Amino acid sequence: MLAIGIGASNVLSVLTYVVGARVMGPSDFGRFVALTSVAFLFIVIADFGVNAWTVREIGRSDSSLKPFEVTLLPKLGIATRGDVPAGS
């Protein structure tokens, strides 16, 4: 079932780009793709591999979510019990 969803997502993505290229025209679609590429490059650089590291550490640990609490939750601005100072 998951494979069908992934396949449908890929087909929909391709169709969206084809329709977008037709509607925008070559010049505007080229600008769109260039801006999208630059934005994606900044996202990759800003991540510094934190997401891949978090997934690896969670998969490696024995049902402990400590790596998740240390990396991803603070990145989202969510405080965990270990982040709260004593006496608060």
C-alpha positions in Angstrom: 0.0 0.0 0.0 2.9 2.3 0.8 4.4 1.7 -2.7 1.1 2.8 -4.3 1.1 6.0 -2.3 4.7 6.8 -3.2 4.1 6.0 -6.8 1.0 8.2 -6.9 2.9 11.0 -5.2 5.7 10.8 -7.8 3.2 10.8 -10.7 1.4 13.8 -9.3 4.7 15.6 -8.8 5.7 15.0 -12.5 2.2 16.1 -13.7 2.4 19.3 -11.6 5.7 20.2 -13.1 4.5 19.5 -16.6 1.3 21.6 -16.1 3.4 24.3 -14.4 5.8 24.5 -17.3 3.0 24.8 -19.8 1.2 27.5 -17.8 4.2 29.6 -16.9 6.1 29.3 -20.2 9.9 28.6 -20.5 11.1 31.9 -19.1 9.0 31.9 -15.9 9.3 28.2 -15.3 13.1 28.6 -15.6 13.0 31.3 -12.9 10.8 29.1 -10.7 13.1 26.1 -11.0 16.2 28.3 -10.3 14.6 29.8 -7.2 13.4 26.4 -6.0 16.9 25.0 -6.4 18.5 27.8 -4.5 15.9 27.5 -1.7 16.6 23.7 -1.5 20.4 24.3 -1.4 19.9 26.6 1.6 17.7 24.0 3.3 20.4 21.3 2.8 23.2 23.6 4.1 21.1 24.8 7.1 20.3 21.2 8.2 24.0 20.2 8.6 22.9 16.5 8.5 20.9 16.8 11.8 17.9 15.0 10.4 19.9 12.1 9.1 21.8 11.8 12.4 18.6 11.9 14.4 17.0 9.1 12.3 20.2 7.0 12.6 20.5 7.5 16.4 16.8 6.7 17.1 17.1 3.6 15.0 20.3 2.6 16.8 19.0 3.1 20.3 16.9 0.6 22.3 13.5 2.5 22.4 15.2 5.5 23.9 14.2 8.8 22.4 17.0 10.8 24.0 18.7 11.6 20.7 15.3 12.8 19.4 14.8 15.0 22.5 18.3 16.4 22.2 18.3 17.3 18.4 14.9 17.6 16.8 12.6 18.9 19.6 14.8 21.9 20.4 15.1 22.5 16.7 11.3 22.8 16.7 11.4 25.0 19.8 9.8 22.4 22.0 11.3 22.1 25.5 11.8 18.7 27.1 12.1 17.7 30.7 15.9 17.7 30.5 15.9 21.3 29.2 14.0 22.8 32.2 16.4 24.2 34.8 16.1 22.7 38.3 13.8 24.7 40.7 11.6 26.0 37.9 
